Amino acid sequence: GTKLEQAKKFNDPDDPCKILVATDAIGMGLNLCIKRIIFNSIVKPTINEKGEKEIDSITTSQALQIAGRAGRYGSSFKQGEVTTMHHDDLVQLKEILSEPVRPVKAAGLHPTPEQIEMFAYHLPDATLSNLIDIFVSLSQVDGLYFVCNIDDFKFLADMIQHIPLNLRSRYVFCTAPLNRKEPFVCTTLLKFARQFSRNEPLTFDWLCRHTKWPLAAPKNIKELVHLEAVHDVFDLYLWLSYRFMDMFPDAVLVRDIQKKLDDIIQVGVCNITKLIRASQSAAAPGTAAVMSEDFPLSRTKRVVSDHHGTKSTEALSIAVEVPGERRVKNLKAYRSATRQEDLKSHGRGSLANRLLREGLLTQEMLRQLESEWQDQHRNGRYGLGSKRNDQNSSKETGKKKK
């Protein structure tokens, strides 16, 4: 709902909003009147199959998908433009856009509930997670197909394994669309399954008690993130209501309060945006600070100014950064260039902000580093400088002994 409201403001020619900051999913499912797309970055850290972090550049298909949002048939701008925030990226973006689109070589398959039930008939004591593993290990696919990543499915299967459910219902719960990194949503799914197993309908009143509805507008980033998790819970309820109408009977009421929650989230986003805009005009150039998860609305936020003179803020972690599948050919050269850029940057927060934006550093890691640095400073340990001073002092001591 908040996304639709923001898109409406951007499309309104009478609205002062002329710039839209978005992820690589910009414009998907929406009709936006965009004249120019500006890539903030054409590389992004990704996690490979081994769990290692890699710096990948975007593919040609991704670049075309994003750049193609500028200048759409039937919009106010029939001719679009595309560029990059940093001049050095422009040459590489032109190369990416000029390459042919790679054809789709294989399609993913996922086992159906009927297939899993057939396996369960012969293996009655196996858990759903084990049945999936056995199915994948015995599956034979040619080069045109592969078995989909079933890690999320197995995670949910293990999470609700102790709850007595028939196999078909268990399968449906495990295919629920949720982010397993959100504890509140996962906990709610667990409660849904437990209530479902008792054959007790999940009513509107029950959901309100669990989510502590009604909710107030967020006062900090942490509360805003929680509101988004509650919104995901409402989505989860509605998704299950299509599959188990009798057990999730109050879809209409939930849809109504979800719209109210959209308005509450919109208020929070507007308040934070106003605060950042006010702090931009009041902050001195060249200063930098990193916003913590519990960043209060009453606190002033400083602005980062890079060596191009461009001011930026790290609010809400929204940036035009895009994921990719192709590995950067010369990772060392990229890292070297990154270090050179950091040396040119003004303010001690520039490197931290870059690492946060690229996913190489988290807020918690940054706080821990600052805490350790302060402890070392209090204890008189100053790194290499101290070692040099200690060496000089030992030389002087040696001279005195001689």
N, C-alpha and C positions, 0 to 999 in steps of 0.2 A: 504493500500500500504506500509506504514511504517512497519507494522507487517511482511509482506511478505519479505521485504528487510532485516529485522533483523533476520528472520528465515533462510534466504539464507546465511547470514554471519555465523550463528551458525552451519549450516550443512556443510559448506565448510571446509574440513580438512586442507586446506592451509591457512585459515584465523586465525589470532591470537585470535579471539573471541572463548572462550571455556566455558563461563558461561552465561546462559540465566536467567534473572530475570523476573518472570511472575506472573500473578494472577492464581487463581484456574482454569481458562479457558485455561491453558497451553496445546498447541498441538491440540486444537479442530479445525478441518478443515485443519490441516497442518500435514505434514509428517516430524517429527523431529527425528534426531539421538541422543537420550538421553541415557547416560549411568547411571546417578544417579540423583534421585529426592531428594531434601532437603527441607523438610517442615520448613518454617520459624515460623509457628504457626499452631496449630491444633484446635484453638478456634477463634471465631470472634464475635463481637457484631452484633446482628440482631435486627430488629424492629418487634415486634409482632403485632397482629391485633388491640390491644388497643393503639398502638403508643408508647409502652414502650420498652426500650432498654434492651436486654437480652444477656448474654454471652452463646453462643451455641458452642458445639463441633461438628466437622464434622461427618457425618454419614459414615457407612461402604461403601455404594455405592460411595459416593464422594471420600473417601480415596482411594478406588480401582481404580476409574476413573483417579485420579491424579497420584497415584503411578504407575499405569499401563502404563503411558507414557514412563517409562524407560524400555528399552529392548523391541523392537518391531520386529515382523517378517519382514524380508526383509531389515532391517536397518543395520547399522554397528555394533550395539550391540544387539545381540539376547538375552542376559541375562542382566537384569536390576537390579539396587540396589536402595534402598530407606532408608532414614534416616531423622533425625530432626536436626535443627540448635541448639536446646537446649536439653541437655541430659535428663532432666526430662520428656520431651515430648515423648521420644522414647518408654518408657514402655506403655504409654497410646495409642500410635499409633499402637503398636503391638496388644493390646487388641481390638482396633477398627477393624483392618484388619482381626482378627481371628473370628469376629462375622459374623453370616449368614446375607446375604443381605435381607432387608425387602421387601416383595412383594408389588407391586402396587395394592392398594385396591380400588381406585376410579379414574375416569377420568373427566376432566373439560369440560363443554359445554358452548358455547357462542351463544346468539340469532342471527339468520341469518337475513339479510336485508328483506327477504320475510316475516318473522314472525313479524318484527317491522312494516312493511308496513300494515299488517293485523290489528295490534293494532291501528295504526294511522288512519285507515279507520273509526274505531268506536270512536276514541278519536281525532278528527281533531284539537283541540285547545291545545293539550298537546305538550310540548317540547320533543325533542329526549331524553334528560336526564330523564324526567319524564316517558316517554314510557319504557325506560330501567328499571327504578325502579318498575313500575307496572308489567312488564313482569317477573322480578325476584321474586316479591312478590307472583305472581300467579303460578309460575312454580312449578311443582311437580316432584321430581327426587328420584329414589330409592338409595340404598346404594352404587351402582356401579358408580354413577355420581354425580357431583355437579356443580353449576353455577360458571363460572370463575369470578375472580376478575375483575370488570368492572369500577374500580375507574379511570383508565387512560382514558377509553372511555368516561366516563361522564365528566371528566375534559375538554377534547377537545370539547365535545358537548356543554358544557356551554360557552366555549371560543368563538365559532363561531355561537352561537345561533342567534345573531342579524343580521347575514349575510343571505340574501335571497337565499337559495339553495333548490333544491328538495330533498326529503328525501333520495333517493338512493345515490346521490352525498354527502350529509351530512354524511351519514353512512360511506362512503369510506374515507372521510377526517378524521373521528374520529378513524378509525382503522390504521391510518398512524403510522409507526414505528419511534417514537421519544421519547426522554427523556424529560418529562415535567418539569424537574428541570433546563433545559437549556433555559433561557429567549429568546436568539437570535433565536433559532430554532422554539420556539413556536410563536414568533412574525412573523417569516417568513411564517409559516403555515397559520397564520391569513391573511397575505397579499396575499398568494396564493389563499385562499378561496375568498377573496374580489375581486381579479382580475378575478377569475373564474366565480363569480356570475354576473359580467358585460359582460360575454361572450367574454372577451378579452384574446387572447392567451398569455401565459407567455413565452416570447421569450428569447433567449440567451442574448440579449442586456439588457433586463429588469433585468434579474438575475445578470448580471455583475454590473449594477448600484446599486442594492440592497446590494450586498456583497462587493462592492468597489474593484472588481477585475480589474487589477492584484494586488496581495498582496506580501509584502516583507517577508523575513525570520524573524522569531520572535526574539525579543531582550530580552524578559523576559518570565517568566512562564505564566503570564496573557495573553500575545499575543499568545503563543503557544496554550493555551486553546481555545482562540477565533478561531484560525485556525482550530482546531478540530471541533468547532461548525459549521464553514463554510463548512467543509467537510461533516458534517451531513446534512446540507442544500442541498448540491449537491445530497447526497443519497436520500433525501426526494423528490427532483425534479425527479430523475430517477424512483423512486418507483411510483410516480403519473403518470409519462409518460407512464408506462405500462397499466394504467387504463383509462387515458384520453389522448390518443395520439394526438388528434387534438388541445387540449388546452395546452399541454406541448410538442411542436413539435421539440425542439432542444436537444434531448437526446444525440445525437452523439457529439455535441459540448461541452455539459456539461461533458460528460465522458472524453473528452480530457483535459479540464482544471482541472478536478478532479485528473487526473494523474500528472499534473504539480503541483497541490497542495500537492500531496503525496511527491514529491521531495522537496518542500519547507519545509514541516514538518520534513522530514528526515534530512535536513540540520540543522534545529533547534535542533533536538534531538542529533545529532552528536556534535554540538557546546556545548550544555549543558553537555554532557557526558565527553568531553575533559576538560571542566572547573572543573568538580568534580574530575576527575582523577588527575589533576594538583594540586588542593587544598588538596587532600589526602596526597600527598607527602610533601607538605609544612606545613601542620597544625601540631601542637603539640598534642601528645596523651592525652586523658582525657578531652579535651575541647568539648564543645557542643554548637550548635546553631540551631535555627529553621528557615527554609526558608519561607519567606512570599510569597504571590501569585505574587507580582510584583518583585520577585527576579531578579536583573539585571545580565546579563552575565559577566559584568566587575567586579562584587564584589566577593571576596573570600569567599568560604564556608568552615566552619570548620567541623571536623569529630567527630562523637560520638564514643567513645570507651567504651564497656561494661565491666563487671567484668570478662568475659571470655577472654578478650583481643581482641575481634572481632570488627573491625571497620565497621561502617555502616553509610550510609547517607540517608536522607529523601527526595531525589530528585524525583520529578514527582509522588510521592506517589505510586511507584510501589513496591510491596512486595509480596512474596509468602504466601499470607494469603487466607484462604478459608472459605466460608460461610457454615453454618450448620443448621440442623433442630432439633437436639436433645439438650435439655437443660442440662447444666452441673449440675450433681447431687448435688455437694457441692459447691455452689457459694461463700459462705463465706470463705471456705478453699482456693479457687482460688484467691480471692481478697487478703487474708492474705499473700499467697505466692507471689502475685504480689508486695505487699507492701514491703516484705522482699527483693525481688529482687531489688526494687528501692532503698532501703537503702544501698544495696551493690554496686550499680552502681556508677561510677565516673562521676563528673561534674554535674552542676546544671541542665543541659538540658536533662538528661537521663529520668527523670520522665515525663517531658513534651513530649519528643519524644515517650515514651511508650503510653501515653494517646492519642496522635495524631494518632499513628498507630492503636490503638484499637477503634478509632472513638468516644472516650469519651470526646475529646477536639478538638475544631476547631482553625484554625489560628486566627480568629477574637476574639474568647474567650480568647486566649492566649495574644493577644495584649491588650485587655481590662484589663486583670489581671495585666499585666506589668504596664499599665498606672495607674491603681488604686494603685498599690504598690508604684510607684514613687510619686504619690500625697500624700499618707500617710507618706512616708519617708520625703518629704519636709515639711509637717505639723507637724512633730515630733511625729507621732503615730507609734510605733514600735511593736504593738501586745502585747503578753503575757509578754515579757521582760519589756516593759514600765509599765505594770500594777504592776509587782513585784517591779520595781523601785519606782513607785508611792506609793506603800504600805510601802516600807522601809522608804521613805522620810516622809510619814505621821507619822510613828512610831517615827522617830527622832524628828519631830515637836512636837509630844505628849510628849516626854520626856522633851523637852525644856520647854513646858508649865507647866509640873509638877514641 
